[in-house]
Amino acid sequence: QVRLVESGGGLVQPGGSLRLSCEASVYIFSMDSMGWYRQAPGKERELVAEITPGGVTNYADSAKGRFTISRDANKYTIYLQMNSLKPDDTAVYYCNAKTLGGTYWGQGTQVTVSS
């Protein structure tokens, strides 16, 4: 069983930045991958970014050049640095972990981009 706890969401103006954090209950290098997904009202949940234990990253086209996924293995934590935020980035952001035993989700953190 893996527990994921997100933090760092909030209200930000267009063009602003936020950093999301996701703390896992187990060593993050034991996962096949970890990542961030988001779900806007009325839309399906979509991948934002993911990272493997080897450090390979994958970004949605909408995130490339603006968002950066990173990790701190000592803190069992991954991060999503989001810059140049747009109103279209407004969504609930979920931390995700894929393991041989299954896929796990955090409870989500709201990000709202509005002036």
DSSP file (Angstrom, degrees, kcal/mol; ACC not computed):
  #  RESIDUE AA STRUCTURE BP1 BP2  ACC     N-H-->O    O-->H-N    N-H-->O    O-->H-N    TCO  KAPPA ALPHA  PHI   PSI    X-CA   Y-CA   Z-CA
    1    1 A Q              0   0    0      0, 0.0     2,-0.5     0, 0.0   103,-0.0   0.000 360.0 360.0 360.0 133.7    0.0    0.0    0.0
    2    2 A V        -     0   0    0     95,-0.1     2,-0.5    22,-0.0   103,-0.2  -0.970 360.0-158.3-120.3 129.4    1.3    3.4   -1.0
    3    3 A R        -     0   0    0     -2,-0.5    22,-1.6   101,-0.1     2,-0.4  -0.914   7.9-167.9-108.7 134.8    0.0    6.7    0.5
    4    4 A L  E     -A   24   0A   0     -2,-0.5   103,-0.5   101,-0.4     2,-0.5  -0.977   3.5-170.0-123.9 131.5    0.5    9.9   -1.4
    5    5 A V  E     -A   23   0A   0     18,-2.0    18,-2.5    -2,-0.4     2,-0.2  -0.966   8.1-160.5-126.6 116.6   -0.1   13.4    0.1
    6    6 A E  E     +A   22   0A   0     -2,-0.5     2,-0.3    16,-0.2    16,-0.2  -0.582  15.3 165.1 -92.5 155.9   -0.1   16.4   -2.1
    7    7 A S  E     +A   21   0A   0     14,-2.0    14,-2.8    -2,-0.2   102,-0.1  -0.969  40.2  69.0-156.1 165.4    0.4   20.0   -1.1
    8    8 A G        +     0   0    0     -2,-0.3    11,-0.3     1,-0.3    14,-0.0   0.380  60.0 131.8 106.6  -3.9    1.2   23.4   -2.6
    9    9 A G        +     0   0    0     12,-0.1     2,-0.3     9,-0.1    -1,-0.3  -0.178  23.4 118.1 -72.7 174.0   -1.9   24.2   -4.6
   10   10 A G  E     -d  111   0B   0    100,-0.9   102,-2.8    99,-0.1     2,-0.5  -0.987  61.6 -46.2 161.8-165.9   -3.7   27.5   -4.4
   11   11 A L  E     +d  112   0B   0     -2,-0.3     2,-0.3   100,-0.2   102,-0.2  -0.851  53.5 168.4-100.9 130.8   -4.8   30.6   -6.2
   12   12 A V  E     -d  113   0B   0    100,-2.7   102,-2.1    -2,-0.5     3,-0.1  -0.986  32.8-113.6-141.7 150.0   -2.3   32.3   -8.5
   13   13 A Q    >   -     0   0    0     -2,-0.3     3,-2.3   100,-0.2    72,-0.2  -0.459  50.6 -81.0 -78.6 154.5   -2.6   35.1  -11.2
   14   14 A P  T 3  S+     0   0    0      0, 0.0    72,-0.2     0, 0.0    -1,-0.1  -0.293 121.2  27.7 -53.5 137.6   -1.9   34.3  -14.8
   15   15 A G  T 3  S+     0   0    0     70,-3.3    69,-0.6     1,-0.3    71,-0.1   0.281 100.4 118.1  90.2 -10.1    1.8   34.3  -15.4
   16   16 A G    <   -     0   0    0     -3,-2.3    69,-2.3    69,-0.2     2,-0.3  -0.098  56.3-123.4 -82.9-176.5    2.6   33.3  -11.9
   17   17 A S        +     0   0    0     66,-0.2     2,-0.3    67,-0.2    66,-0.2  -0.915  20.8 179.6-130.6 153.7    4.2   30.2  -10.4
   18   18 A L  E     - B   0  82A   0     64,-2.2    64,-3.3    -2,-0.3     2,-0.5  -0.981  16.4-146.6-145.3 152.6    3.4   27.4   -8.0
   19   19 A R  E     - B   0  81A   0    -11,-0.3     2,-0.3    -2,-0.3    62,-0.2  -0.979  14.1-159.1-123.1 120.5    5.3   24.4   -6.8
   20   20 A L  E     - B   0  80A   0     60,-2.5    60,-2.1    -2,-0.5     2,-0.4  -0.718   6.0-159.5 -93.8 146.3    3.4   21.2   -5.9
   21   21 A S  E     -AB   7  79A   0    -14,-2.8   -14,-2.0    -2,-0.3     2,-0.4  -0.945   8.2-168.0-124.4 147.9    4.8   18.6   -3.6
   22   22 A C  E     -AB   6  78A   0     56,-2.4    56,-2.2    -2,-0.4     2,-0.5  -0.938   7.0-162.1-137.1 113.6    3.9   14.9   -3.2
   23   23 A E  E     -AB   5  77A   0    -18,-2.5   -18,-2.0    -2,-0.4     2,-0.2  -0.840  10.1-153.5 -98.9 127.7    5.2   12.9   -0.3
   24   24 A A  E     -A    4   0A   0     52,-3.3   -20,-0.2    -2,-0.5     4,-0.1  -0.652  18.2-136.4 -98.5 155.3    5.0    9.2   -0.6
   25   25 A S  S    S+     0   0    0    -22,-1.6     2,-0.3    -2,-0.2   -21,-0.1   0.543  89.5  45.0 -85.9  -7.7    4.9    6.7    2.3
   26   26 A V  S    S-     0   0    0    -23,-0.2    -2,-0.2    50,-0.1     2,-0.1  -0.871 108.1 -70.5-131.4 166.2    7.5    4.5    0.7
   27   27 A Y    >   -     0   0    0     -2,-0.3     3,-2.1     1,-0.2     4,-0.2  -0.347  41.5-141.4 -59.3 125.6   10.8    5.0   -1.0
   28   28 A I  G >  S+     0   0    0      1,-0.3     3,-1.5    45,-0.3    -1,-0.2   0.758  97.3  64.8 -68.3 -22.6   10.1    6.6   -4.3
   29   29 A F  G 3  S+     0   0    0      1,-0.3    -1,-0.3    44,-0.1    -2,-0.1   0.547  89.8  68.8 -76.0  -4.0   12.7    4.6   -6.2
   30   30 A S  G <  S+     0   0    0     -3,-2.1    -1,-0.3    23,-0.0     2,-0.2   0.563  86.1  89.2 -84.7  -8.7   10.7    1.5   -5.4
   31   31 A M  S <  S-     0   0    0     -3,-1.5    68,-0.2    -4,-0.2     3,-0.1  -0.541  78.1-135.4 -85.8 152.8    8.0    2.8   -7.8
   32   32 A D  S    S-     0   0    0     66,-2.8     2,-0.3     1,-0.3    67,-0.2   0.861  87.4 -23.9 -69.6 -36.5    7.9    2.0  -11.5
   33   33 A S  E     -E   98   0B   0     65,-1.3    65,-2.6    19,-0.2    -1,-0.3  -0.964  57.3-151.4-165.0 159.4    7.1    5.7  -12.1
   34   34 A M  E     +EF  97  51B   0     17,-2.3    17,-3.2    -2,-0.3     2,-0.3  -0.970  28.9 146.4-133.1 153.0    5.6    8.7  -10.3
   35   35 A G  E     -EF  96  50B   0     61,-2.4    61,-2.6    -2,-0.3     2,-0.4  -0.955  40.2 -96.8-166.6-175.6    3.9   11.6  -11.8
   36   36 A W  E     +EF  95  49B   0     13,-3.2    12,-3.0    -2,-0.3    13,-1.7  -0.973  28.6 179.3-123.4 134.6    1.3   14.3  -11.8
   37   37 A Y  E     -EF  94  47B   0     57,-2.7    57,-3.1    -2,-0.4     2,-0.3  -0.839   9.9-156.2-122.4 163.7   -2.1   14.3  -13.5
   38   38 A R  E     -EF  93  46B   0      8,-2.4     8,-2.8    -2,-0.3     2,-0.4  -0.988   7.3-161.4-142.2 154.9   -4.8   16.9  -13.5
   39   39 A Q  E     -E   92   0B   0     53,-2.1    53,-2.3    -2,-0.3     6,-0.2  -0.952   7.7-162.9-139.0 117.0   -8.6   17.1  -14.0
   40   40 A A    >   -     0   0    0      4,-0.4     3,-2.3    -2,-0.4    51,-0.1  -0.598  45.4 -75.4 -91.5 157.9  -10.5   20.2  -14.9
   41   41 A P  T 3  S+     0   0    0      0, 0.0    -1,-0.1     0, 0.0     3,-0.1  -0.287 119.0   6.5 -55.6 129.8  -14.2   20.5  -14.4
   42   42 A G  T 3  S+     0   0    0      1,-0.3     2,-0.3    -3,-0.1    -3,-0.0   0.507 113.8  99.9  77.7   4.0  -16.1   18.5  -17.0
   43   43 A K  S <  S-     0   0    0     -3,-2.3    -1,-0.3     1,-0.0     2,-0.1  -0.803  75.2-102.9-121.1 162.5  -12.9   17.0  -18.4
   44   44 A E        -     0   0    0     -2,-0.3    -4,-0.4     1,-0.1     2,-0.2  -0.436  45.5 -93.2 -78.3 156.0  -11.1   13.7  -18.1
   45   45 A R        -     0   0    0     -6,-0.2     2,-0.3    -2,-0.1    -6,-0.2  -0.491  51.1-169.1 -67.5 137.3   -8.0   13.3  -15.9
   46   46 A E  E     -F   38   0B   0     -8,-2.8    -8,-2.4    -2,-0.2     2,-0.2  -0.946  25.1-102.6-134.0 151.7   -4.9   13.8  -18.0
   47   47 A L  E     +F   37   0B   0     -2,-0.3   -10,-0.3   -10,-0.2     3,-0.1  -0.480  31.7 173.9 -68.9 137.5   -1.2   13.3  -17.6
   48   48 A V  E     -     0   0B   0    -12,-3.0    12,-2.6     1,-0.4     2,-0.3   0.744  64.8 -26.9-105.3 -53.1    0.9   16.4  -16.9
   49   49 A A  E     -FG  36  59B   0    -13,-1.7   -13,-3.2    10,-0.2    -1,-0.4  -0.980  55.2-169.6-162.1 152.1    4.3   14.9  -16.2
   50   50 A E  E     -FG  35  58B   0      8,-2.0     8,-2.0    -2,-0.3     2,-0.3  -0.979   4.6-159.1-146.4 159.1    6.0   11.7  -15.0
   51   51 A I  E     -FG  34  57B   0    -17,-3.2   -17,-2.3    -2,-0.3     6,-0.2  -0.999   8.8-145.7-142.4 140.0    9.4   10.5  -13.9
   52   52 A T    >   -     0   0    0      4,-2.0     3,-2.1    -2,-0.3   -19,-0.2  -0.539  36.3-102.2 -97.7 167.7   11.0    7.1  -13.7
   53   53 A P  T 3  S+     0   0    0      0, 0.0   -20,-0.1     0, 0.0    -1,-0.1   0.824 123.7  58.0 -58.7 -28.9   13.5    5.9  -11.1
   54   54 A G  T 3  S-     0   0    0      2,-0.1     3,-0.1     1,-0.0   -25,-0.0   0.516 122.4-107.2 -79.1  -3.1   16.2    6.4  -13.8
   55   55 A G    <   +     0   0    0     -3,-2.1     2,-0.3     1,-0.3    -1,-0.0   0.531  67.3 149.7  92.3   6.4   15.2   10.0  -14.2
   56   56 A V        -     0   0    0      1,-0.0    -4,-2.0     2,-0.0     2,-0.3  -0.594  29.4-159.7 -74.5 131.9   13.5    9.7  -17.5
   57   57 A T  E     -G   51   0B   0     -2,-0.3     2,-0.4    -6,-0.2    -6,-0.2  -0.803  14.2-167.6-115.2 155.4   10.8   12.4  -17.7
   58   58 A N  E     -G   50   0B   0     -8,-2.0    -8,-2.0    -2,-0.3     2,-0.4  -0.990   9.8-170.0-141.7 130.2    7.7   12.7  -19.9
   59   59 A Y  E     -G   49   0B   0     -2,-0.4   -10,-0.2   -10,-0.2     2,-0.1  -0.922  25.9-115.7-123.8 145.8    5.6   15.8  -20.3
   60   60 A A    >>  -     0   0    0    -12,-2.6     3,-1.5    -2,-0.4     4,-1.4  -0.444  37.1-112.9 -65.5 152.2    2.2   16.6  -21.8
   61   61 A D  T 34 S+     0   0    0      1,-0.3     3,-0.3     2,-0.2    -1,-0.1   0.870 118.6  57.8 -56.8 -35.9    2.6   19.0  -24.7
   62   62 A S  T 34 S+     0   0    0      1,-0.2    -1,-0.3     3,-0.0   -14,-0.1   0.709 110.1  44.2 -68.4 -18.8    0.7   21.6  -22.6
   63   63 A A  T X> S+     0   0    0     -3,-1.5     4,-2.8   -15,-0.2     3,-2.0   0.652  83.1 114.6 -99.3 -19.2    3.4   21.4  -19.9
   64   64 A K  T 3< S+     0   0    0     -4,-1.4     4,-0.1    -3,-0.3   -15,-0.0  -0.284  87.0   8.7 -60.5 132.0    6.6   21.4  -22.0
   65   65 A G  T 34 S+     0   0    0      2,-0.4    -1,-0.3     1,-0.1     3,-0.1   0.281 130.4  55.4  84.4 -11.8    8.7   24.4  -21.4
   66   66 A R  T <4 S+     0   0    0     -3,-2.0    17,-1.8     1,-0.2     2,-0.3   0.683  99.5  52.3-119.6 -34.8    6.6   25.6  -18.4
   67   67 A F  E  <  -C   82   0A   0     -4,-2.8     2,-0.4    15,-0.2    -2,-0.4  -0.803  58.1-166.1-110.6 147.8    6.5   22.8  -15.9
   68   68 A T  E     -C   81   0A   0     13,-2.3    13,-2.9    -2,-0.3     2,-0.4  -0.988   7.0-154.5-134.7 126.6    9.3   20.7  -14.4
   69   69 A I  E     +C   80   0A   0     -2,-0.4     2,-0.3    11,-0.2    11,-0.2  -0.813  26.3 159.4 -96.7 138.6    9.0   17.5  -12.5
   70   70 A S  E     -C   79   0A   0      9,-1.7     9,-2.7    -2,-0.4     2,-0.3  -0.887  21.5-144.7-147.9 177.4   11.7   16.6  -10.0
   71   71 A R  E     -C   78   0A   0     -2,-0.3     2,-0.4     7,-0.3     7,-0.2  -0.986  13.3-155.2-149.2 155.6   12.3   14.4   -7.0
   72   72 A D  E > > -C   77   0A   0      5,-3.1     5,-1.9    -2,-0.3     3,-1.2  -0.879  11.7-170.4-130.6  98.8   14.1   14.3   -3.6
   73   73 A A  G > 5S+     0   0    0     -2,-0.4     3,-1.1     1,-0.3   -45,-0.3   0.840  84.5  60.3 -62.3 -33.0   14.6   10.7   -2.8
   74   74 A N  G 3 5S+     0   0    0      1,-0.3    -1,-0.3     2,-0.1   -47,-0.0   0.797 111.9  39.6 -64.8 -26.5   15.8   11.5    0.7
   75   75 A K  G < 5S-     0   0    0     -3,-1.2    -1,-0.3     2,-0.2    -2,-0.2   0.326 106.0-124.9-104.0   6.0   12.4   13.1    1.4
   76   76 A Y  T < 5S+     0   0    0     -3,-1.1   -52,-3.3    -4,-0.4     2,-0.4   0.877  71.0 130.0  54.6  38.2   10.3   10.5   -0.4
   77   77 A T  E   < -BC  23  72A   0     -5,-1.9    -5,-3.1   -54,-0.2     2,-0.3  -0.947  46.4-164.5-132.5 141.7    9.0   13.5   -2.4
   78   78 A I  E     -BC  22  71A   0    -56,-2.2   -56,-2.4    -2,-0.4     2,-0.3  -0.881  16.8-155.5-116.0 159.1    8.4   14.5   -6.0
   79   79 A Y  E     -BC  21  70A   0     -9,-2.7    -9,-1.7    -2,-0.3     2,-0.4  -0.884  14.3-154.3-130.1 157.7    7.7   18.1   -7.1
   80   80 A L  E     -BC  20  69A   0    -60,-2.1   -60,-2.5    -2,-0.3     2,-0.6  -0.899  12.5-161.6-132.5 107.0    6.0   19.9   -9.9
   81   81 A Q  E     -BC  19  68A   0    -13,-2.9   -13,-2.3    -2,-0.4     2,-0.5  -0.787  11.1-167.0 -86.1 121.2    7.3   23.4  -10.6
   82   82 A M  E     +BC  18  67A   0    -64,-3.3   -64,-2.2    -2,-0.6     2,-0.3  -0.948   9.8 174.7-117.2 119.2    4.8   25.2  -12.6
   83   83 A N        +     0   0    0    -17,-1.8   -66,-0.2    -2,-0.5   -67,-0.2  -0.767  59.6  24.6-117.5 164.5    5.7   28.6  -14.3
   84   84 A S  S    S-     0   0    0    -69,-0.6    -1,-0.2    -2,-0.3   -67,-0.2   0.904  84.1-161.1  49.9  48.6    3.9   30.9  -16.6
   85   85 A L        -     0   0    0    -69,-2.3   -70,-3.3    -3,-0.2   -69,-0.2  -0.273   7.7-160.7 -66.6 146.1    0.6   29.6  -15.4
   86   86 A K    >   -     0   0    0    -72,-0.2     3,-2.1   -71,-0.1     4,-0.2  -0.833  33.8-108.2-121.9 158.7   -2.5   30.1  -17.6
   87   87 A P  G >  S+     0   0    0      0, 0.0     3,-1.9     0, 0.0    26,-0.3   0.843 118.1  64.9 -55.0 -32.5   -6.2   30.0  -16.7
   88   88 A D  G 3  S+     0   0    0      1,-0.3   -48,-0.0   -48,-0.0    -3,-0.0   0.643  89.1  68.0 -66.3 -13.5   -6.4   26.7  -18.7
   89   89 A D  G <  S+     0   0    0     -3,-2.1    -1,-0.3    24,-0.1     2,-0.2   0.545  70.8 120.4 -81.3  -6.8   -4.1   25.2  -16.1
   90   90 A T    <   +     0   0    0     -3,-1.9     2,-0.3    -4,-0.2    22,-0.2  -0.416  41.6 105.6 -61.7 124.6   -6.9   25.4  -13.5
   91   91 A A  E    S- H   0 111B   0     20,-2.0    20,-2.7    -2,-0.2     2,-0.6  -0.969  76.2 -79.8-178.2 170.8   -7.6   21.9  -12.3
   92   92 A V  E     -EH  39 110B   0    -53,-2.3   -53,-2.1    -2,-0.3     2,-0.5  -0.873  47.2-146.4 -89.1 127.7   -7.3   19.5   -9.4
   93   93 A Y  E     -EH  38 109B   0     16,-3.0    16,-2.0    -2,-0.6     2,-0.4  -0.841  13.6-163.4-102.6 129.7   -3.8   18.1   -9.6
   94   94 A Y  E     -E   37   0B   0    -57,-3.1   -57,-2.7    -2,-0.5     2,-0.3  -0.911  14.6-136.0-116.6 136.5   -3.2   14.5   -8.5
   95   95 A C  E     -E   36   0B   0     -2,-0.4    11,-2.0   -59,-0.2     2,-0.4  -0.683  27.0-164.6 -83.3 143.9    0.0   12.7   -7.6
   96   96 A N  E     -EI  35 105B   0    -61,-2.6   -61,-2.4    -2,-0.3     2,-0.4  -0.982  13.3-171.4-135.0 141.5    0.3    9.2   -9.1
   97   97 A A  E     -EI  34 104B   0      7,-2.1     7,-2.8    -2,-0.4     2,-0.5  -0.994   7.5-159.1-134.7 130.4    2.5    6.2   -8.4
   98   98 A K  E     +EI  33 103B   0    -65,-2.6   -66,-2.8    -2,-0.4   -65,-1.3  -0.928  22.0 160.7-109.8 128.9    2.7    3.1  -10.5
   99   99 A T  E >   - I   0 102B   0      3,-2.6     3,-1.1    -2,-0.5   -68,-0.1  -0.848  55.4-100.3-135.0 171.5    4.0   -0.1   -8.9
  100  100 A L  T 3  S+     0   0    0     -2,-0.3     3,-0.1     1,-0.2   -69,-0.1   0.796 123.5  54.4 -62.4 -26.4    3.9   -3.8   -9.6
  101  101 A G  T 3  S-     0   0    0      1,-0.3     2,-0.3    -3,-0.0    -1,-0.2   0.547 124.0 -73.7 -86.9  -7.4    1.3   -4.0   -7.0
  102  102 A G  E <   -I   99   0B   0     -3,-1.1    -3,-2.6     2,-0.0     2,-0.4  -0.891  52.7 -63.1 145.7-176.2   -1.0   -1.4   -8.5
  103  103 A T  E     -I   98   0B   0     -2,-0.3     2,-0.3    -5,-0.2    -5,-0.2  -0.917  43.7-162.5-112.7 135.8   -1.6    2.3   -9.2
  104  104 A Y  E     -I   97   0B   0     -7,-2.8    -7,-2.1    -2,-0.4     2,-0.3  -0.882   3.1-161.8-123.4 150.1   -2.0    4.8   -6.4
  105  105 A W  E     -I   96   0B   0     -2,-0.3  -101,-0.4    -9,-0.2    -9,-0.2  -0.951  13.5-132.9-129.7 147.4   -3.4    8.3   -6.2
  106  106 A G        -     0   0    0    -11,-2.0  -101,-0.2    -2,-0.3     3,-0.1  -0.268  37.8-100.8 -81.4-178.9   -3.3   11.2   -3.8
  107  107 A Q        -     0   0    0   -103,-0.5  -102,-0.1     1,-0.1   -13,-0.1   0.635  64.1-116.6 -82.6 -13.5   -6.3   13.1   -2.7
  108  108 A G        -     0   0    0      1,-0.1     2,-0.4   -13,-0.0   -14,-0.2   0.115  16.3-126.4  95.4 150.5   -5.6   16.0   -5.1
  109  109 A T  E     - H   0  93B   0    -16,-2.0   -16,-3.0  -102,-0.1     2,-0.3  -0.999  23.9-121.7-135.4 134.4   -4.7   19.7   -4.6
  110  110 A Q  E     - H   0  92B   0     -2,-0.4  -100,-0.9   -18,-0.2     2,-0.5  -0.566  22.8-171.1 -80.6 131.4   -6.6   22.5   -6.3
  111  111 A V  E     -dH  10  91B   0    -20,-2.7   -20,-2.0    -2,-0.3     2,-0.5  -0.991   5.1-175.9-118.7 123.6   -4.8   24.9   -8.6
  112  112 A T  E     -d   11   0B   0   -102,-2.8  -100,-2.7    -2,-0.5     2,-0.7  -0.980   9.0-166.7-123.4 123.6   -6.7   28.0   -9.7
  113  113 A V  E     +d   12   0B   0     -2,-0.5     2,-0.3   -26,-0.3  -100,-0.2  -0.926  34.6 131.3-111.6 110.0   -5.2   30.4  -12.1
  114  114 A S              0   0    0   -102,-2.1    -2,-0.1    -2,-0.7   -28,-0.0  -0.995 360.0 360.0-158.7 147.9   -7.3   33.6  -12.2
  115  115 A S              0   0    0     -2,-0.3  -102,-0.1  -102,-0.2    -1,-0.1   0.427 360.0 360.0 -93.8 360.0   -6.9   37.4  -12.1
